[in-house]
Amino acid sequence: MARIHPTAIVDPAAQLDDGVTIGPFSIVGSSVRIGAGTEVGPHCVIDGHTTIGRDNRFFPSCSIGAAPQDKKYAGEPTRLEIGNGNTIRESCTINTGTVQDAGVTRLGDDNWIMAYVHVAHDCQLGSHVILANGTQLAGHVHIGDHVILGGMTGVHQFVKIGAHAMTSVHATLLQDLPPFVTAAGSPARPAAINVEGLKRRGFTSAQIAGLRAAYKTLYRQGLTLDEARAALQARRAQEPELDAPLKTLLDFLDTATRGIVR
């Protein structure tokens, strides 16, 4: 059964699976469901139509599932969905979605969300994402798997960040950041391929070399975006080992909506 501190307030309609822990002075609303093994620290508020998976950990003073900070929001029953094994550190704020988008904010599995991070309405985070302290995501931001955003990174609404991308501290993303690319500055500019991250995740030397060459095609040869895309597509057809990473890159470029960091 769940362990609820005597000072916590849990609505009788909330659904808590076995092994859930609710810490001192925390509040859990009526439309919340929390999966087995999840730990909610002291002074947290979990509200709204919020579903949380198993084995998550919420550190003190988090606000999870509050209404979106959107003046168009009129009380619609929008949702927040959080997967399994996430760590949400102190004073993070994660809001529900809006009906102007899919109506749901989502976090995948095994994400590491550090202190004072804000995840706004309708954001979609993949898995194994790291958001360092003070990162701020505006509404409708999409983040792929294995992304790392440096401390105090700010992300403009509707920006997309591709898998394995990375930013430096204090980066400001106003446009989409392609997969595998690192960026720095305000506004952010491309810096290189995320070589160390790719090594840790099992990319081969040939794949990393191929992505370095793809980066040069995209950023260093003076090509238009259409010309770079055509050159990358031709290389993908010629080198089977690069098929998967180049497909990831090309698919992202085909769906970028705000232009890319370039």
Secondary structure in CASP SS format (residue, H / E / C, confidence):
PFRMAT SS
TARGET T0000
AUTHOR 0000-0000-0000
METHOD secondary structure of the structure
MODEL  1
M C 1.00
A C 1.00
R E 1.00
I E 1.00
H C 1.00
P C 1.00
T C 1.00
A C 1.00
I E 1.00
V E 1.00
D C 1.00
P C 1.00
A C 1.00
A C 1.00
Q E 1.00
L E 1.00
D C 1.00
D C 1.00
G C 1.00
V C 1.00
T E 1.00
I E 1.00
G C 1.00
P C 1.00
F C 1.00
S C 1.00
I E 1.00
V E 1.00
G C 1.00
S C 1.00
S C 1.00
V E 1.00
R E 1.00
I E 1.00
G C 1.00
A C 1.00
G C 1.00
T C 1.00
E E 1.00
V E 1.00
G C 1.00
P C 1.00
H C 1.00
C C 1.00
V E 1.00
I E 1.00
D C 1.00
G C 1.00
H E 1.00
T E 1.00
T E 1.00
I E 1.00
G C 1.00
R C 1.00
D C 1.00
N C 1.00
R E 1.00
F E 1.00
F C 1.00
P C 1.00
S C 1.00
C C 1.00
S E 1.00
I E 1.00
G E 1.00
A E 1.00
A C 1.00
P C 1.00
Q C 1.00
D C 1.00
K C 1.00
K C 1.00
Y C 1.00
A C 1.00
G C 1.00
E C 1.00
P C 1.00
T C 1.00
R E 1.00
L E 1.00
E E 1.00
I E 1.00
G C 1.00
N C 1.00
G C 1.00
N C 1.00
T E 1.00
I E 1.00
R C 1.00
E C 1.00
S C 1.00
C C 1.00
T E 1.00
I E 1.00
N E 1.00
T C 1.00
G C 1.00
T C 1.00
V C 1.00
Q C 1.00
D C 1.00
A C 1.00
G C 1.00
V E 1.00
T E 1.00
R E 1.00
L E 1.00
G C 1.00
D C 1.00
D C 1.00
N C 1.00
W E 1.00
I E 1.00
M C 1.00
A C 1.00
Y C 1.00
V C 1.00
H E 1.00
V E 1.00
A C 1.00
H C 1.00
D C 1.00
C C 1.00
Q E 1.00
L E 1.00
G C 1.00
S C 1.00
H C 1.00
V C 1.00
I E 1.00
L E 1.00
A C 1.00
N C 1.00
G C 1.00
T C 1.00
Q E 1.00
L E 1.00
A C 1.00
G C 1.00
H C 1.00
V C 1.00
H E 1.00
I E 1.00
G C 1.00
D C 1.00
H C 1.00
V C 1.00
I E 1.00
L E 1.00
G C 1.00
G C 1.00
M C 1.00
T C 1.00
G E 1.00
V E 1.00
H C 1.00
Q C 1.00
F C 1.00
V C 1.00
K E 1.00
I E 1.00
G C 1.00
A C 1.00
H C 1.00
A C 1.00
M E 1.00
T E 1.00
S C 1.00
V C 1.00
H C 1.00
A C 1.00
T E 1.00
L E 1.00
L C 1.00
Q C 1.00
D E 1.00
L E 1.00
P C 1.00
P C 1.00
F C 1.00
V E 1.00
T E 1.00
A E 1.00
A E 1.00
G C 1.00
S C 1.00
P C 1.00
A C 1.00
R E 1.00
P E 1.00
A E 1.00
A E 1.00
I E 1.00
N C 1.00
V H 1.00
E H 1.00
G H 1.00
L H 1.00
K H 1.00
R H 1.00
R C 1.00
G C 1.00
F C 1.00
T C 1.00
S H 1.00
A H 1.00
Q H 1.00
I H 1.00
A H 1.00
G H 1.00
L H 1.00
R H 1.00
A H 1.00
A H 1.00
Y H 1.00
K H 1.00
T H 1.00
L H 1.00
Y H 1.00
R C 1.00
Q C 1.00
G C 1.00
L C 1.00
T C 1.00
L H 1.00
D H 1.00
E H 1.00
A H 1.00
R H 1.00
A H 1.00
A H 1.00
L H 1.00
Q H 1.00
A H 1.00
R H 1.00
R H 1.00
A H 1.00
Q H 1.00
E C 1.00
P H 1.00
E H 1.00
L H 1.00
D H 1.00
A H 1.00
P H 1.00
L H 1.00
K H 1.00
T H 1.00
L H 1.00
L H 1.00
D H 1.00
F H 1.00
L H 1.00
D H 1.00
T H 1.00
A C 1.00
T C 1.00
R C 1.00
G C 1.00
I E 1.00
V C 1.00
R C 1.00
END
